[in-house]
Amino acid sequence: MIDNIPYDRPVPGHRRAERRLAMRVRTVAEAYALLAPSLAGFLLFLVAPIFGVAALSLFDWNLMGAPSFVGLDNYRELAADSEVWRAVLNTIYYVVLNIPAQTVLALLLALALNRRMRGGKVLRVVFVLPWMAMPVALGIIWSWVFDPRYGVVNQVLGMVGIDGPNWLTDPAWAMPVIASVNVWQYTGYTMLILLAGLQAIPHTLYEAAAIDGTTPVQRFFTITLPLLRPSMFFVLVTNTIGSFQIFDTVFVMTQGGPGGATDVLNFHIYQQGFQLFRSGYASALAMVLFALILLVTAAQFLYFRKRTVYDFS
């Protein structure tokens, strides 16, 4: 009987393996079909423009005539341009002002709202509202607030006998004012992310630490901060990337002044590309900004990679 079975007939084990393979292929095909719209948008609107800007940086083009290939001349020019280095330093200065202040203030607010308190949900909405406003509109409003003659800030300072400075025309104060406006706008969003991270930490860990006799400060540094690193990593990376791309507040409030004190790299790119019509040179500047963001983000990934815990169980 056994000898009469054809050798090419699949045995049940083979059929099950073929079935599993077919199901796996179908699952992968369905996944890629669902991912296709987002993947197409990612490739079309993010990856392709990066390669397009990189290619354009090798040309000299005024947006009207035919572009002429100049190789690395744009990069050589920007490397010797003192205004470019000033813009890079201004951008780094803004990031240093913005990120620590925004993160610390958001963490303090998140810790306060993480406690059971009356009106906590209303306060969350109030703190997030500035993030939902348009940066251009906020820039106009804050320009009025910091007006040296009629602004609210100098009016209040004058009541206590302090002569307020010309906030937006003083090189020493212009960038801190720009940073303070963005801290005010985006702290609520950062607070919301950190609050979600705080609420994901199991309360049993705090109870066990309290039984061991630890103080609230010790529990903060040994439990809260280490387990908050996933949320902290997210907000630091996204906020740092956004800070390096600061443009609208500078455009509305100072136009890069006074004397180039707020001329950040993104605004310098705008000037070169859309005011001086040097698209190739502006593209080279954009690649420098891209490389700078990539370098800082990679450093953040390397720092948090082995210091972040995602499983609290």
Secondary structure, DSSP 8 states (H G I E B T S, - for coil): -GGGS-TTS--HHHHHHHHHHHHHHHHHHHHHHHHHHHHHHHIIIIIHHHHHHHHHTTEE--SSS--EE-TTHHHHHHHT-HHHHHHHHHHHHHHHHHHHHHHHHHHHHHHHHTS--TTHHHHHHHHHHHHHS-HHHHHHHHHHHT-TTT-HHHHHHHHTT-----TTT-TTTHHHHHHHHHHHHHHHHHHHHHHHHHHTS-HHHHHHHHHTT--HHHHIIIIIHHHTHHHHHHHHHHHHHHHHT--HHHHHHTTT-STTTT--HHHHHHIIIIIS--HHHHHHHHHHHHHHHHHHHHHHHHHHHTT------
